[in-house]
Amino acid sequence: MQIYELLIKYFFFEGILWSLFYIFMVMFEFDQYLGFLLFMTVVTIGFWLMILLLTFIIPYWVTGSFFEWLKERKKSK
């Protein structure tokens, strides 16, 4: 049975959650499903760490370096 036939059959008659559960059980064996969950966990953690890095850590580092540079410049004059 093709994946789109499964989507049509189970999405329209059994509801969204049951169709997703059924598709994952047809597509993956249990160990593959655990590997997929582990992969998605690592990707999600990496995504949020990158967001934290780009929105807080790098701007904090750049502004701190800039103000330190201003202090040293003022001190040398």
Residue pairs with C-beta under 8 A, 6 or more apart in sequence:
3 23
3 27
6 19
6 22
6 23
6 26
7 19
7 23
10 18
10 19
10 22
10 23
11 19
14 22
24 33
28 36
